Amino acid sequence: MLFDTHVHLNADQFTEDLEETITRARKAGVTYMTGVGFDRKTIPAAIKIAEDHDHMYAAVGWHPVDAIDMTDEDLAWIEKLSAHPKVVAIGEMGLDYHWDKSPAETQKEVFRKQIQLAKKVNMPIIIHNREATDDIVEILREENAAEVGGIMHCYSGPVETARACIDMNFMISLGGPVTFKNAKLPKEVAKAIDLDHLLVETDCPFLAPHPNRGKRNEPAYVKLVAEQIAELKGLTYEEVSQQTTKNALDFFRIQS
C-alpha cells in the first residue's frame, strides 16, 4: 500500500490515458493519491478526478509562479472549495525564484494570504519551494504556519532545514530526485530524517525517478521512490510503504 501525496493527473499530459494511468498505479500498490490544483484550470480538474475515484483526494491553492494573476475572488473561491469533502489541503503554495513571471514581493503576499486562509479553515498546507528556502522558512515562522502544519513538497534542501520544518509541524516529502545518482541532498535527508516524518510522492508528470528519468512521470513510479528510501535507510520496502502511508493518512486526516 502506497500514498502518492502529490500528483498532477489533472495535467494535459494525462488527457489521453488518465484511467489507464490510474489502473497502472493501483496495480503497483498505490492505493491513495492527492491531486494538486494550483490555478483556475487545474483546481476543478483535480476535484473532479477525486470525486470520480475512491481513495483519491485533492488540494486547492495558487502556484507562486502565477501569484501575479491571483485576485481576491480567486482566494475566496479557494476558501469555498476547501469545504469540499474530497479536499484535504491548501496548496500548492510558496515561493519560486527560478522563474520571473511574478515579482518576489507579490509571491510573498500571496503566500501569506494562503497561509492565513489555511489557518482560517483549519487545513494543512503544501509548500512549493524553488530557490527560496530562507524566505519560505521565515514566512512560515512569521505566519505561525505550525498551527496547521504542512508538507514540504518534493523536498530538496539540507537536513538542517528539514529538521527546522519538522519543528514547525511539517512533513518532508521525497520524490523522484531521491533516486537520481547525483542527488546528494535528498539522499542525505532520506537517511537522516526519521521515517515518522517522511512522505513519498511523484509530482507527476514531472521528475520521473530513475530509471525513467526524462520520461513522463506517473503515480505507479512512486514505488521506486519508496524502494530507494528503504535501501538508504536499511529498511524493508514494506516498512517504508506502510509507515509513509500511515503518515499521509494521519496528516490529511483521512479515515482509511
C-alpha positions, 0 to 999 in steps of 0.5 A, a space after each residue: 500500500 502506497 500514498 502518492 501525496 502529490 500528483 498532477 493527473 489533472 495535467 494535459 499530459 494525462 488527457 489521453 490515458 488518465 484511467 489507464 494511468 490510474 489502473 497502472 498505479 493501483 496495480 503497483 500498490 498505490 492505493 491513495 493519491 492527492 491531486 494538486 490544483 494550483 490555478 483556475 484550470 487545474 483546481 476543478 480538474 483535480 476535484 473532479 478526478 477525486 470525486 470520480 475515484 475512491 481513495 483519491 483526494 485533492 488540494 486547492 491553492 495558487 502556484 507562486 509562479 502565477 501569484 501575479 494573476 491571483 485576485 481576491 475572488 480567486 482566494 475566496 473561491 479557494 476558501 469555498 472549495 476547501 469545504 469540499 469533502 474530497 479536499 484535504 489541503 491548501 496548496 500548492 503554495 510558496 515561493 519560486 525564484 527560478 522563474 520571473 513571471 511574478 515579482 518576489 514581493 507579490 509571491 510573498 503576499 500571496 503566500 501569506 494570504 494562503 497561509 492565513 486562509 489555511 489557518 482560517 479553515 483549519 487545513 494543512 498546507 503544501 509548500 512549493 519551494 524553488 530557490 527560496 528556502 530562507 524566505 519560505 522558512 521565515 514566512 512560515 515562522 512569521 505566519 505561525 504556519 505550525 498551527 496547521 502544519 504542512 508538507 514540504 513538497 518534493 523536498 530538496 534542501 539540507 537536513 538542517 532545514 528539514 529538521 527546522 520544518 519538522 519543528 514547525 509541524 511539517 512533513 518532508 516529502 521525497 520524490 523522484 530526485 531521491 533516486 537520481 545518482 547525483 542527488 546528494 541532498 535528498 539522499 542525505 535527508 532520506 537517511 537522516 530524517 526519521 521515517 515518522 516524518 517522511 512522505 513519498 510522492 511523484 509530482 507527476 508528470 514531472 521528475 520521473 525517478 530513475 530509471 525513467 528519468 526524462 520520461 513522463 512521470 506517473 503515480 505507479 513510479 512512486 514505488 521506486 521512490 519508496 524502494 530507494 528510501 528503504 535501501 538508504 535507510 536499511 529498511 524493508 520496502 514494506 516498512 517504508 510503504 506502510 509507515 509513509 502511508 500511515 503518515 499521509 493518512 494521519 496528516 490529511 486526516 483521512 479515515 482509511 
